Amino acid sequence: MADTVQRLAGAALAVTALTVVQKVVGFLTELAVAGAFGASAATDAYLVGLTLPYLVANTAMAGLSLALVPALTGALTGAGPAAAVGLSRRYLRRLGFGGLLVALLGGAVLPWAVAPVTGGWSPELRRLAVASGWLAWPAVALGAVAAVYQALLHSHRVFLFTPLGIILQNLAVAVPALWFSHLGPLVLAGGYTAGVGLHLVLYLLAWRAVCRRVRGGSPLAGSAQPEGSPPVAEPAAPAGPGAASPGAAPGQPRALLLPLVAWSLLGQAPTLIERLYAGWLPSGAVSAYYYAYKLRQLPVETAVQAVATVTYPALAAAATLGRRQELRTTVLEGVRLGLLAALPAAVGLGVLAEPIVRVVYERGAFGAGATAMTAGALAGYAPGVPAQAVATVLAYTLFATGRPWWPPIALSLAALIQAGTAWLLLPAAGAAALPWASSVAAGAAGVGLALAWTRHQSAPVPWRQAVAPPLLATLPVAAVSLVAAGPLRQMPPGPGLTLGLLATIGAAVLVFLLALVRLRLPEADLLFRKLVRPFRAQNRGEG
């Protein structure tokens, strides 16, 4: 158990920290683009032209990587490193050719694809939209190849280069916005494609570094390999593309891809359902949902997604080797880590919703009315954060263990529950009904996936071990938030409110860490050792 905690929690902590940096860089990039081009017809053309290639490229880099990880991990743990690299070469050829074909076809049909959206535009703006799309379509082929290297790195438990690559992508857009904006918005589309290319180059360099580090027997940078563990065998060059049999993996990319695409698309259902109710909502409600959802997604896209990412290859490896107890331990530790990240964040977002919205958004045209509506939406979204943490880990578990259709089925049922709950609550709760319905649907998806996984277990699942410690550790956070919420709501927007909110968050983090220590959780020991190690190293150097 302690080894599992060290592998997963250590890697998740590192990925979370770098993902926070990634989010900051992404926000600064948005500011650079907005400052250079504003909200103009030219930027509208750029965004419309980028929509389709951006969607396809993101699917290539995220969906294909998730589909490949179980197969490559299965080959690595079963037939060996050479088999995994041989299998990856086969996918490189197929996906590289397929990505190039999709890019060429997408570029050919792009003028007809954007025509319905740009019907009222001038010919010049339509040409600008098409040109932006043409510049962005090569990112699809680059993203397909990058997905293979990302899956290779993740199967070797190396995760840090994924957020690093996204940081490079953001910088590749920010630099043209800052220094070449006089050339027009086409430089942004070129920067986007260049960013995906830089992401791929980073993966290539990272893979070479992995080969060198493994050859030397040292732990891999950004990996979940514990210190002192036996070195992994060197990923030697394969004899040929047929060196590995795809049957060695717990899930095949071809079988996983369609469920993964369905799962990804159904993940957008909550937003679509909210848009369907737009006609029955007061003015500004849809915008309030957008701003609140941005805040809600911050812990999900950093800590929660980091836990799921580092857990996925470990699940696939345990499934390949048939180690049921290790698989169960990994699942429960992933759920516990996800809840340790999500529960305090959900409590803080829910209880301190109004002060948070006032500090982040209330200025200029964003007045008190918008704050009240956005804070109400954020309070409704907050309970769905822990549910999504559990659902994400369990969805990855089912993908890795050969039951890939359960996650999209659960999301389909959750979408129906969300639509029905919103319809029932809307007359009484008004605009706040839809965020709460979203959280109810997230809870239903989490429960459904938990049942789907539990029913295939030969022994009872000790859910209490995974759920109780995060709940107990979150109680002091709830107490601090409730005590501070009243005074913070009375403070006007300004530096005083900002400092008060930051002090409250700091106190909540402190009591949470003390609760982890009091509960004697292994995650607390790992965290403090990682925090203390730099100071010890510095003291030794000074001595």
SVG drawing of the C-alpha trace seen along z (x, -y; Angstrom):
<svg xmlns="http://www.w3.org/2000/svg" viewBox="-42 -50 72 64">
<polyline fill="none" stroke="black" stroke-width="0.4" points="0.0,0.0 2.8,-2.4 4.5,-1.7 1.3,-2.4 0.9,-5.7 4.5,-6.7 4.2,-5.9 0.9,-7.6 0.8,-10.5 4.4,-11.6 3.8,-11.7 0.3,-13.3 1.8,-16.0 4.5,-16.9 2.0,-16.8 -0.5,-19.0 2.2,-21.6 3.2,-21.8 -0.4,-21.9 -1.0,-24.9 1.9,-26.6 0.3,-25.5 -3.0,-27.2 -1.2,-30.4 0.6,-30.5 -2.6,-29.7 -4.3,-32.6 -1.5,-35.0 -1.6,-33.8 -5.3,-34.7 -4.5,-38.1 -1.8,-38.6 -4.2,-37.6 -7.0,-39.8 -4.6,-42.7 -3.2,-42.4 -6.4,-41.7 -9.3,-42.5 -12.8,-41.3 -12.9,-42.1 -14.2,-40.6 -10.7,-39.4 -10.4,-37.4 -13.9,-36.0 -12.7,-34.7 -9.6,-33.2 -11.6,-31.4 -14.2,-30.1 -11.5,-28.7 -9.6,-27.1 -12.7,-25.4 -12.7,-22.2 -9.0,-21.5 -8.6,-22.4 -11.3,-19.9 -9.8,-17.1 -6.2,-17.8 -7.2,-17.7 -9.1,-14.4 -5.9,-13.0 -3.6,-14.0 -5.9,-13.1 -8.2,-10.4 -5.6,-8.4 -3.2,-8.6 -5.8,-7.2 -6.6,-4.5 -2.9,-3.5 -1.8,-3.4 -3.3,-0.1 -1.9,1.6 1.6,0.2 1.6,0.9 0.4,4.4 3.2,5.0 5.7,3.4 4.7,5.5 4.0,8.6 6.3,9.2 8.9,6.5 10.2,3.1 11.2,4.1 7.6,5.4 6.2,2.1 8.4,0.0 7.7,2.3 4.0,1.9 4.4,-1.9 6.2,-1.9 3.2,-0.2 0.9,-2.8 3.2,-5.6 3.0,-4.5 -0.8,-4.1 -1.6,-7.2 0.9,-9.4 -0.5,-8.4 -4.1,-8.7 -3.5,-12.1 -2.0,-13.4 -5.0,-12.1 -7.4,-13.7 -5.5,-17.0 -5.6,-17.0 -9.3,-16.1 -10.1,-18.6 -8.3,-21.3 -10.2,-20.4 -13.7,-20.6 -12.9,-23.6 -14.4,-26.2 -17.7,-24.4 -17.6,-23.6 -17.3,-27.3 -19.8,-28.6 -22.9,-28.1 -21.3,-30.0 -19.9,-32.8 -23.0,-33.5 -23.3,-37.1 -19.6,-37.9 -17.7,-39.7 -15.6,-37.6 -12.4,-38.9 -13.4,-37.6 -14.5,-34.3 -11.1,-33.9 -9.4,-34.8 -11.4,-32.1 -10.5,-29.5 -6.8,-30.5 -6.7,-30.2 -8.1,-26.7 -5.6,-25.7 -2.7,-26.8 -4.1,-24.9 -4.9,-21.6 -1.3,-20.2 -1.6,-20.1 -3.9,-17.1 -1.1,-15.0 1.4,-16.2 -1.0,-15.6 -1.6,-12.0 2.1,-11.2 2.5,-13.1 -0.2,-10.8 1.9,-7.7 4.9,-9.3 2.7,-10.5 1.3,-7.0 4.9,-5.6 6.0,-8.1 2.9,-7.4 3.3,-3.7 6.9,-4.2 5.3,-6.3 6.7,-9.6 4.1,-12.3 5.6,-15.8 6.2,-16.4 2.4,-16.5 1.8,-19.8 5.2,-21.1 4.2,-20.5 0.9,-22.4 3.0,-25.3 5.1,-25.3 1.9,-25.3 0.6,-28.4 3.9,-30.2 3.9,-29.5 0.6,-31.5 1.6,-34.2 4.9,-35.1 3.2,-36.0 0.5,-37.9 3.0,-40.0 5.6,-40.7 4.0,-39.9 0.4,-41.1 0.9,-43.6 0.8,-40.7 -2.8,-39.9 -4.5,-37.0 -3.1,-34.4 0.1,-34.4 -2.0,-32.9 -3.1,-29.9 0.6,-29.4 1.6,-29.7 -0.9,-27.0 0.4,-24.6 4.0,-25.4 3.1,-24.8 1.8,-21.3 5.0,-20.7 7.1,-21.9 5.0,-19.6 6.0,-16.6 9.7,-17.6 9.6,-17.8 8.1,-14.2 10.9,-13.0 13.6,-14.5 11.8,-13.1 11.7,-9.6 15.5,-9.8 16.0,-10.9 13.9,-8.0 16.1,-5.6 19.3,-7.1 17.9,-7.3 16.6,-3.7 19.9,-2.5 21.7,-4.1 19.3,-2.6 18.2,-5.9 14.6,-6.8 12.9,-8.6 12.2,-12.3 8.5,-13.0 7.8,-9.3 5.9,-7.3 8.9,-5.0 9.8,-4.9 13.3,-5.6 15.3,-2.4 13.1,-0.3 14.8,2.0 15.5,0.3 13.2,0.9 14.6,2.8 16.0,0.6 13.5,-0.1 15.7,1.4 15.1,1.0 12.6,3.6 13.2,6.2 10.4,4.8 6.8,3.6 5.5,7.1 7.6,7.6 4.6,7.4 1.2,9.0 -1.7,6.6 -3.4,9.4 -1.1,8.9 -2.7,5.7 -5.9,5.4 -7.5,3.0 -6.9,2.5 -6.7,-1.0 -9.2,-0.1 -11.7,1.2 -11.1,-1.7 -11.2,-4.6 -14.9,-4.7 -15.9,-4.4 -13.3,-7.1 -14.7,-9.4 -18.2,-8.8 -17.1,-9.5 -15.3,-12.7 -18.3,-14.0 -20.8,-13.1 -18.6,-15.0 -19.8,-18.1 -23.5,-17.2 -23.9,-19.2 -23.0,-22.4 -25.3,-21.5 -28.2,-20.8 -27.8,-24.1 -27.8,-25.9 -31.1,-24.1 -32.7,-25.8 -31.4,-29.3 -34.9,-30.5 -36.3,-29.9 -33.4,-31.6 -33.0,-35.3 -30.7,-37.5 -27.0,-36.8 -27.5,-33.4 -25.7,-31.6 -22.7,-33.9 -22.8,-33.3 -22.7,-29.6 -19.6,-30.1 -17.7,-32.1 -18.6,-29.8 -17.7,-26.7 -14.3,-28.1 -13.7,-28.3 -15.1,-24.9 -12.9,-23.3 -9.7,-24.7 -9.3,-21.9 -10.6,-19.3 -8.1,-20.1 -5.2,-20.3 -5.3,-17.9 -8.1,-15.6 -6.9,-15.0 -3.3,-14.6 -4.4,-11.8 -6.3,-10.0 -3.4,-10.4 -0.8,-8.9 -3.2,-6.1 -4.1,-5.0 -0.8,-3.2 -0.6,-1.5 -4.2,-0.2 -3.3,1.1 -0.1,2.8 -1.9,4.5 -4.7,5.7 -2.2,7.1 -0.4,9.1 -3.6,10.3 -2.8,8.9 -6.3,8.3 -5.2,7.2 -2.8,4.7 -5.5,3.4 -7.9,3.0 -5.3,1.2 -4.5,-1.1 -8.1,-1.9 -8.9,-2.7 -5.7,-4.8 -6.6,-6.7 -10.1,-7.4 -8.7,-8.5 -6.2,-10.8 -8.8,-12.3 -11.1,-12.9 -8.2,-14.4 -7.8,-17.0 -11.5,-17.5 -13.3,-17.6 -11.5,-20.6 -11.7,-22.4 -15.5,-21.7 -16.0,-23.0 -14.0,-26.1 -15.7,-26.9 -19.2,-26.3 -18.9,-28.1 -16.7,-31.0 -18.4,-31.3 -19.4,-34.9 -16.0,-36.3 -14.2,-34.2 -16.3,-35.6 -16.0,-39.1 -12.2,-38.9 -11.8,-37.2 -14.5,-38.9 -16.2,-41.9 -14.9,-45.0 -16.0,-47.1 -19.2,-45.9 -19.3,-42.9 -21.4,-44.3 -23.1,-43.0 -26.0,-41.4 -23.6,-39.4 -21.6,-38.4 -24.7,-37.1 -25.8,-35.0 -22.3,-33.6 -21.7,-32.8 -25.0,-31.0 -24.0,-29.0 -20.6,-28.2 -22.2,-27.0 -24.3,-24.6 -21.4,-23.3 -19.1,-22.7 -20.6,-19.4 -20.0,-17.9 -16.2,-18.2 -15.7,-15.2 -18.2,-13.2 -16.2,-13.9 -13.0,-12.9 -14.4,-9.5 -16.0,-9.1 -12.8,-10.0 -10.6,-7.4 -13.3,-4.7 -13.8,-5.5 -10.0,-5.1 -10.2,-1.8 -12.9,-0.4 -11.0,-1.6 -7.9,0.2 -9.6,3.4 -11.5,4.1 -15.0,2.7 -14.8,-0.5 -18.5,-1.1 -19.6,-1.5 -18.2,-5.1 -20.2,-6.5 -23.3,-4.6 -23.0,-6.2 -22.6,-9.6 -25.6,-9.0 -27.8,-8.2 -26.3,-11.1 -27.3,-13.5 -30.9,-12.2 -30.8,-12.7 -29.4,-16.2 -32.1,-17.2 -34.9,-15.8 -33.6,-17.3 -33.2,-20.7 -36.8,-20.5 -38.1,-19.7 -36.1,-22.3 -36.3,-25.2 -39.7,-26.5 -38.7,-26.7 -34.9,-27.4 -34.7,-29.5 -31.3,-29.9 -29.5,-28.0 -31.4,-24.8 -29.1,-24.0 -25.8,-23.9 -27.3,-21.8 -28.7,-19.5 -25.2,-19.2 -23.8,-18.2 -26.6,-15.6 -25.8,-14.1 -22.1,-14.0 -22.9,-12.1 -25.1,-9.7 -22.3,-9.0 -19.8,-8.4 -22.2,-6.0 -23.0,-4.2 -19.3,-3.7 -18.6,-2.5 -21.4,0.1 -20.1,1.1 -16.6,1.8 -17.8,3.3 -20.0,5.9 -17.0,7.6 -15.0,7.9 -14.7,11.3 -14.6,9.7 -16.3,6.8 -14.7,3.4 -13.6,1.5 -14.9,-1.9 -14.7,-3.2 -10.9,-3.2 -11.0,-5.4 -13.8,-7.8 -13.6,-8.2 -10.1,-9.8 -10.7,-12.6 -14.1,-13.3 -12.5,-13.6 -9.6,-15.7 -12.1,-18.1 -14.1,-18.9 -11.6,-21.5 -11.5,-23.1 -15.3,-23.4 -15.1,-24.9 -12.5,-27.6 -14.5,-28.4 -17.8,-28.8 -16.3,-31.0 -14.6,-33.3 -17.5,-33.4 -19.7,-35.9 -17.1,-38.6 -15.7,-38.2 -19.2,-38.7 -19.5,-42.0 -16.2,-43.4 -16.3,-45.6 -14.2,-44.5 -10.6,-45.6 -7.2,-44.7 -8.8,-44.0 -11.1,-41.4 -8.3,-39.8 -6.0,-39.6 -8.8,-38.2 -9.6,-35.5 -6.0,-34.6 -5.6,-34.4 -8.7,-32.1 -7.4,-29.8 -4.0,-29.7 -5.6,-28.8 -7.8,-26.1 -4.7,-24.6 -2.9,-24.6 -5.7,-22.9 -6.1,-20.4 -2.4,-19.4 -2.6,-19.1 -5.7,-16.9 -3.7,-14.6 -0.9,-14.3 -3.4,-13.6 -5.1,-10.9 -1.6,-9.4 -2.2,-9.2 0.8,-8.1 0.0,-11.0 0.9,-13.4 4.2,-11.8 5.1,-11.9 4.1,-15.5 6.1,-16.7 9.2,-14.7 9.0,-16.4 8.6,-19.8 11.5,-19.2 13.9,-17.6 15.0,-20.8 15.8,-22.5 17.8,-19.5 19.7,-19.5 20.5,-23.2 21.6,-22.8 23.9,-19.9 25.4,-22.1 26.0,-25.0 27.6,-22.7"/>
</svg>
